[in-house]
Amino acid sequence: MNGQDFSLRPFSPLSPHLDFRITGHIARRADILAIRYDLHGPRAKLVIPGPAELPSRKHGLWEETCFELFLGVKDSPRYWELNLSPAGSWNVYHFAGYRQGMTEETAFPSLPLSVRRRPELLRVALELEIERIVGADQPLAVALAAVIKSRDHGLTYWALTHPGPRPDFHRRDSFLMEL
């Protein structure tokens, strides 16, 4: 399994000074993609949804605190967006190209999210059966991001990089990792 640690950074023009950071780890075996996001800092200053009674597929998760993963087939315009809520809710969308042809990905009837809550740490982790959407030999281009809602500052946008004038996690020039 090849794996990489990562650290997300806020979109500077829209993000005030915040007392937290987002790190994690992503790794791929031929058939499994494992991702872990760690939100470090005083959670009391953030708006984190509580655990859902029955975690399920849900739309609009990016309107609240949400961790996002973008998977693109290398040298192809198609990609997938995974939204992972600390509440345990989730969704997966497929795109034919940049923000084009968005459809709900039905290859995943559920996502087994693991959420751990501590006073100074929120951990969201997932092991995804990646062979449901791509072949074991297909290289992936990956973008990692998060939308974090602060009590004082509203939504803040975090990613490995912010190549445009506005936060836009769908830009292929932000798919920096290769797995």
Secondary structure, DSSP 4 states (H G I P E B T S, - for coil): -EEEEEEEEE-GGG----S-EEEEEEEE-SSEEEEEEEEES-GGGB--PPPPSS--B-S-GGGSSEEEEEEEETTSS-EEEEEE-TTS-EEEEEESBTTBS-EE-TT-S----EEEEETTEEEEEEEEEGGGTS-TT--EEEEEEEEEEETTTEEEEEES---SSS--TT-GGG--EE-
